[in-house]
Amino acid sequence: MVIALLTDFGTLDYFVGAMKGAILTINEDAKIVDLTHEIPPQDIRAANFTLRACYKNFSEKTIFVAVVDPGVGSARKAILVETENYCFIAPDNGLLSFVFDEEKHFSVFELTNEEFFASNVSRTFHGRDIFAPVAAHLSNGVQPKEFGAKIEDYICLKTAAPRVISEWKIEAEIIYTDRFGNLVTNLKQSDLPENFTLEIGGKTINRLQTFFSEAERGELFMIFGSAGFLEIAAFRDSAEKLLNAENGQKITVKALS
C-alpha cells in the first residue's frame, strides 16, 4: 500500500522522519512516497494546489497524508476523506477543498477514535501522533468508519474562479508560484478566447508558447502547464521576480478580434 506524504515541514528537522517512523512501526511493509515537504509554511492554498496537481498520477488505493496545519492543537477537526479511488488524511482547514470540488462521490470521517492514535498525542505534532498512525492503520485494512463518525460540516475553501467582465475581458488571478518563478493562473483553456493578451502589473504579455525554449532568455510568455492551467513564465528566468508578482495578484485577459 502506498502512503504519500505532503507537508510544510521541510527536511532540516526530524518531523518527516518521525512521521515515517510512526507509519513503519504500525505497517513495516508500507511504501512511503514524499510528494513534497517544501510547501511554504502554513500555506494551505499552496498545499491544496500541489496535491490537486498530482494525486491522479498515483495508483488506486493510495493514501495521501497532507499536513499543513496552522491550527494544530486547537478545536479544528482532523479528517479522513474516502473517494472512489483514494483516501486523504488531513486537518480540516480547507486543504482538501479540491476533493470536494472535483470528486463526485466521497465520504468525510472525523478522526476521533483514539485507539488508532499514538499513546501520547502532542498538541503540536498531530502529523506524527494522529495522521501518520491513522494512515498506517488504514493501510493495514482498518475501514474508514472505524476512525470516527461521518460528517457533513467540513471546511471547503472557495476556489478562485475567473470572472467575466465583458465579452472581451476576463479578470483572473495568480494562484500558485513554483520554484522556477512560473506564475500559475486560475485560467484553463476552456476559459479563454481563441486569441488573447494578458495584462499583469502594467505589462502586457501576448506570446503563447507550447514549450519553454521557444522564447529568448528573460522573455515573458504564456504557456499551459502540466496541471492544465495557464502560466506566466520567462525562459531561464523568473517571471515572479521580473513582474514582482505574488499569489492572489489580479490579472486581466483581453480578447483579440
C-alpha positions as CSV (number, residue, x, y, z in Angstrom):
1,M,0.0,0.0,0.0
2,V,1.4,3.4,-1.0
3,I,1.2,6.2,1.6
4,A,2.1,9.6,0.1
5,L,3.2,12.5,2.3
6,L,2.9,16.2,1.7
7,T,3.9,18.8,4.4
8,D,5.4,22.2,5.0
9,F,7.9,20.7,7.4
10,G,11.0,21.0,5.2
11,T,13.8,18.4,5.5
12,L,16.2,20.0,8.0
13,D,14.3,18.9,11.1
14,Y,13.2,15.5,12.4
15,F,9.5,15.9,11.6
16,V,9.2,14.0,8.4
17,G,11.4,11.2,9.7
18,A,9.2,10.9,12.8
19,M,6.1,10.6,10.7
20,K,7.7,7.8,8.6
21,G,8.8,6.0,11.8
22,A,5.3,6.2,13.2
23,I,3.9,4.6,10.0
24,L,6.5,1.9,9.7
25,T,6.1,0.9,13.4
26,I,2.5,0.0,12.6
27,N,3.0,-1.3,9.0
28,E,6.6,-2.1,8.2
29,D,5.6,-3.0,4.6
30,A,4.1,0.4,3.8
31,K,5.6,2.1,0.7
32,I,6.1,5.7,1.7
33,V,6.4,8.4,-1.1
34,D,7.4,12.0,-0.4
35,L,5.3,14.3,-2.6
36,T,7.0,17.4,-1.1
37,H,7.9,18.8,2.2
38,E,8.6,22.3,0.8
39,I,5.1,23.8,0.9
40,P,5.6,27.4,2.1
41,P,5.0,27.4,5.9
42,Q,1.3,27.4,6.7
43,D,0.2,28.0,3.1
44,I,-2.9,25.9,2.9
45,R,-3.8,27.0,-0.6
46,A,-0.4,26.0,-2.0
47,A,-0.8,22.6,-0.4
48,N,-4.3,22.3,-1.9
49,F,-3.0,23.2,-5.4
50,T,0.0,20.9,-5.2
51,L,-2.0,17.8,-4.1
52,R,-4.6,18.6,-6.7
53,A,-2.0,18.7,-9.5
54,C,-0.5,15.3,-8.8
55,Y,-2.8,12.9,-6.9
56,K,-4.3,11.3,-10.1
57,N,-0.8,10.2,-11.1
58,F,-0.9,7.7,-8.3
59,S,-2.3,4.2,-8.4
60,E,-5.8,3.5,-6.9
61,K,-6.0,2.9,-3.2
62,T,-3.1,5.3,-2.5
63,I,-3.4,7.1,0.9
64,F,-2.4,10.7,0.9
65,V,-1.4,12.3,4.2
66,A,-1.3,16.1,3.9
67,V,-0.1,18.2,6.9
68,V,-0.1,21.9,6.6
69,D,-1.7,22.7,9.9
70,P,-1.5,26.2,11.5
71,G,-4.5,25.2,13.7
72,V,-2.7,22.2,15.3
73,G,-3.8,21.7,18.9
74,S,-6.9,23.8,18.5
75,A,-10.5,22.8,18.1
76,R,-10.1,22.2,14.3
77,K,-11.1,18.7,13.2
78,A,-8.8,16.0,11.8
79,I,-10.5,14.2,8.9
80,L,-10.2,11.2,6.5
81,V,-11.8,11.6,3.1
82,E,-12.6,8.4,1.1
83,T,-13.2,8.8,-2.6
84,E,-13.8,6.1,-5.2
85,N,-10.1,5.6,-5.8
86,Y,-8.1,7.3,-3.0
87,C,-8.1,8.2,0.7
88,F,-6.9,11.6,2.0
89,I,-6.0,12.4,5.6
90,A,-5.5,16.0,6.7
91,P,-6.5,18.7,9.1
92,D,-10.0,20.1,8.4
93,N,-8.8,23.6,7.3
94,G,-9.6,23.6,3.6
95,L,-6.5,21.8,2.4
96,L,-8.7,19.1,0.7
97,S,-11.1,21.6,-0.9
98,F,-10.1,20.3,-4.4
99,V,-11.5,16.8,-3.5
100,F,-14.9,18.3,-2.5
101,D,-14.9,20.4,-5.7
102,E,-13.8,17.7,-8.2
103,E,-14.7,14.3,-6.9
104,K,-18.3,13.2,-7.5
105,H,-18.5,10.6,-4.7
106,F,-16.7,10.9,-1.4
107,S,-17.3,10.5,2.3
108,V,-15.7,12.5,5.1
109,F,-15.0,11.0,8.6
110,E,-13.8,12.9,11.6
111,L,-10.8,11.2,13.3
112,T,-11.9,10.7,16.9
113,N,-11.1,7.1,17.8
114,E,-8.0,7.4,19.9
115,E,-7.4,3.7,19.7
116,F,-5.7,4.5,16.4
117,F,-3.6,7.4,17.7
118,A,-0.2,7.5,19.4
119,S,-0.4,6.7,23.1
120,N,0.7,10.2,23.9
121,V,-0.6,12.8,21.5
122,S,1.4,16.1,21.3
123,R,-0.6,19.3,21.0
124,T,1.9,20.5,18.4
125,F,2.6,17.4,16.3
126,H,-0.5,15.7,15.0
127,G,1.3,14.7,11.9
128,R,3.3,12.1,13.9
129,D,0.7,11.3,16.5
130,I,-2.6,11.2,14.7
131,F,-2.3,11.5,10.9
132,A,0.6,9.1,10.4
133,P,-0.8,6.3,12.7
134,V,-4.2,6.6,11.1
135,A,-2.7,6.2,7.6
136,A,-0.7,3.2,8.7
137,H,-3.8,1.5,10.3
138,L,-5.8,2.3,7.1
139,S,-3.1,0.7,5.0
140,N,-3.4,-2.4,7.2
141,G,-7.1,-2.7,6.3
142,V,-8.9,-0.8,9.0
143,Q,-12.1,0.7,7.5
144,P,-12.6,4.5,7.4
145,K,-15.8,4.3,9.5
146,E,-13.8,2.8,12.4
147,F,-11.8,6.0,12.8
148,G,-14.8,8.2,13.6
149,A,-18.2,9.2,12.5
150,K,-19.1,10.5,9.1
151,I,-19.6,14.3,9.0
152,E,-21.0,16.9,6.6
153,D,-19.7,20.1,8.2
154,Y,-16.2,20.1,6.8
155,I,-14.4,23.2,5.6
156,C,-14.2,23.9,1.8
157,L,-12.3,27.0,0.7
158,K,-13.9,29.0,-2.1
159,T,-12.0,28.3,-5.2
160,A,-11.0,31.5,-7.1
161,A,-12.7,31.4,-10.4
162,P,-12.1,33.7,-13.4
163,R,-14.7,36.5,-13.6
164,V,-16.1,37.5,-17.0
165,I,-16.2,41.3,-17.1
166,S,-17.5,41.6,-20.6
167,E,-17.4,39.6,-23.9
168,W,-13.8,40.8,-24.4
169,K,-12.5,41.0,-20.9
170,I,-11.8,38.4,-18.1
171,E,-10.4,39.0,-14.6
172,A,-8.3,36.2,-13.2
173,E,-5.5,35.8,-10.6
174,I,-2.3,34.1,-9.7
175,I,-3.0,31.0,-7.6
176,Y,0.5,29.5,-7.2
177,T,4.1,30.2,-7.8
178,D,6.6,27.3,-8.4
179,R,10.3,27.2,-7.5
180,F,11.2,28.4,-11.0
181,G,9.2,31.6,-10.6
182,N,6.5,30.4,-13.0
183,L,3.1,32.1,-12.1
184,V,0.2,29.7,-12.3
185,T,-3.2,31.4,-13.0
186,N,-6.7,30.1,-12.4
187,L,-7.3,30.0,-16.1
188,K,-7.9,26.8,-18.1
189,Q,-8.0,26.6,-21.9
190,S,-11.8,26.4,-21.8
191,D,-12.0,29.8,-20.0
192,L,-10.1,31.6,-22.8
193,P,-11.0,33.0,-26.2
194,E,-9.0,31.8,-29.2
195,N,-6.8,34.9,-29.3
196,F,-6.0,37.0,-26.3
197,T,-3.4,39.0,-24.4
198,L,-2.8,39.0,-20.7
199,E,-2.1,42.1,-18.6
200,I,-0.3,42.0,-15.2
201,G,1.4,44.7,-13.2
202,G,1.1,47.2,-16.0
203,K,2.7,44.8,-18.6
204,T,1.1,43.1,-21.5
205,I,2.0,39.5,-22.4
206,N,0.8,38.4,-25.9
207,R,3.0,35.4,-26.7
208,L,1.5,31.9,-26.0
209,Q,4.1,29.1,-26.4
210,T,3.9,25.3,-26.5
211,F,7.4,24.8,-24.8
212,F,9.8,27.0,-22.8
213,S,12.8,27.3,-25.1
214,E,10.7,29.0,-27.9
215,A,11.5,32.3,-26.1
216,E,14.6,34.3,-25.7
217,R,16.3,34.3,-22.3
218,G,14.4,36.6,-19.9
219,E,11.4,36.9,-22.3
220,L,8.0,36.7,-20.7
221,F,5.4,34.4,-22.3
222,M,2.3,32.3,-21.5
223,I,2.2,28.5,-21.5
224,F,-0.3,25.8,-20.4
225,G,1.4,23.9,-17.6
226,S,1.3,20.3,-16.8
227,A,-1.6,20.9,-14.3
228,G,-3.8,22.3,-17.0
229,F,-3.6,26.0,-16.0
230,L,-2.3,28.9,-18.0
231,E,1.1,30.0,-16.6
232,I,3.2,33.1,-17.0
233,A,6.9,32.2,-17.4
234,A,10.2,33.6,-18.5
235,F,12.8,31.4,-20.3
236,R,15.7,30.7,-18.0
237,D,14.5,33.5,-15.6
238,S,11.8,34.0,-13.0
239,A,8.5,35.6,-14.1
240,E,7.8,36.2,-10.4
241,K,10.9,38.4,-10.0
242,L,10.6,40.1,-13.4
243,L,7.0,41.1,-12.6
244,N,7.3,41.5,-8.8
245,A,4.3,39.3,-8.7
246,E,2.6,37.4,-5.8
247,N,-0.1,34.9,-5.2
248,G,-3.5,36.4,-5.3
249,Q,-2.5,39.2,-7.7
250,K,-5.1,40.1,-10.3
251,I,-4.6,39.7,-14.0
252,T,-6.7,40.7,-16.9
253,V,-7.3,38.8,-20.1
254,K,-8.4,40.7,-23.2
255,A,-9.8,39.0,-26.3
256,L,-8.4,40.0,-29.6
257,S,-10.6,40.3,-32.7
